[in-house]
């Protein structure tokens, strides 16, 4: 365990202590900075006494963490529980399942082992000072099926994922439910986030939409929801400083068909059989490209849309970016331009309209 620069050692009993796990990555690091700056729930200005924020990660943080204290800690051993207890941590935000998070046991080219969130839940269970745990999960736990409701609520039946990030999220949520049964004094909140995109952020969906052509399944154009990275951080901030409990879906307003998302990025669709999804993506760029979903063949048939009522009423989040606006910002930030890009289509339409008017002017006399 290594403690980086920050406030002096030992718990500060005068301030609430918030620990963010997985703080090397973009989303948790942004959350750490905003918490340490004293931003209150709802995004209002700084509080008179901002919380003491601990940024916990097994790796050296690559992002600016502001006034937070950096703590390099092995999530797989007893070190995490000792840190939480020694610092008197009351709120733990688990960001290890966010894109790029430190999944314990992950091996290149193979399915990840047990997610780090299992170790986080275990450490919280052994730490009497913790009173709140927030888990950043995924809407992938709902799975995708033509027999499922068209819009999933937090009470909808969950799928049994075969692997990938969806299985990690399902295992993490099961660990949080077990913790809630054993520690009734700990309030738990699970945020099921839709696919996250951002102009300066590498995420699976962003990489998929950046391919020269976007692979899809023959005869299917699934409905999707997208969450902008800024709104993901805002949701985590509200979760850390608010009082919502249980499960809350988080996504941008509106729904996009895959064909619309691809067109916003200037890309055509490439219809292929389900068995050829990975091979077609690899053929397009000359390297392996993972699909954004572990159950890609099901999502690309049926799509996945969730209800957002609890997000507004209980979490208090009003997304700044709709699903469409989030993809548009991704395209602008990454400079994605192609024959189907909105600007290109408008320019072509304008040129064609001008040519037609000139032609009419010549023919009319």
C-alpha positions, 0 to 999 in steps of 0.5 A: 500500500502506497499513500501519495501526496495529500492531507496528513495521515490518519482519519479526519473526524471533522470531515466526511471521508469518501473513497473512490475505488478505481481512480486511475480511470477517466470517470472516477478521476473526474468524480474525485476532482469534483468531490474534492473541490466540494461540489454538492449533490445536484452540482451546486457550488462548493460546500463549506466543508468538502469531504476528504476524498481518497483515490484508491487504485492498484495502479499509479493514477494517470489522471489529475486527482485535484486535492484528493489523497492518492492511495495505491492499494491492492484490491485483492488482499486485506489492504483495502479493508485496513485503509477504509477502517484506518481512514474512517471512510463513510462512503465508498464509490466503486468505479472498477466496472467502468470502461478500463477499470481494474478487473481483478484477474483480467488477462489479455485476449481472455475473459476477465476473472472475478471483478474487483467489485467483489473485493470492494464489497468484501472490504466494506462488509468488514469495515464498520465505519462505512455507511454507504456503497455506490456501485457503477454497474451496467444495463448489460445485466438485463441482457437482450431478447425479443421476448423481453419488455421493450423498455426495462425497469429496475424491477425487470428480470435479469439475464444470465450473462455468458461472460464479458463485462455483463457477467462481471456486472452481474457478479458485482451486483450479487455481491452488493445484494449480499452485503445489503443483507449482512450489513443493514446499516449500509445503504447501497446504490447500484447505478446501471449505466447505458453505453458510455461515450465521450469525445476524448474517451476510449470506450467499446461503443465509441471504438465500434462506431469508429470502424470504417463500416459498422458491423450489424446483423442482416435485417436488424436495426436495434434501438440503443441508449447512450450515456455521455461521459459528463452525465456519467460523472454527474450521476456518480457525484449525485450517488456519492453525495445523495441519499438514493438507494436500491437500483437506478438506470442511467442513460441519455434521453431518447433512443437511437437506432444503430443505423442513426448512430452510425450515420452520425459518425459518417459510417455505413452499416455492414450487415453480416451473419452473427458468426462473422461479427468479430471477423468482419471488424478485424478485416476492416482495421487489420486487428481484433476489435471487441464488440461493445457487448458480450452478448452482441448477437442478441443486442444487435437483434433486439436492442436494449432500452431502459426506463429513466423515471427513477433516475430523475425522481430519486437520483435527481439527474437531468442529463445534459446530453441526449443519446443522439447528442452524445453520439454527435459529440463523440463524432465531433471530438474524434473527427469522424467524417464520412459520406453519411456524416450530417455535415456532408449530407447537408453540403451535398444537398445544398450543392444539388439544390443550387445546381437544380436552381441554376438548371431551372434558370437555364431551361426557363427562358 
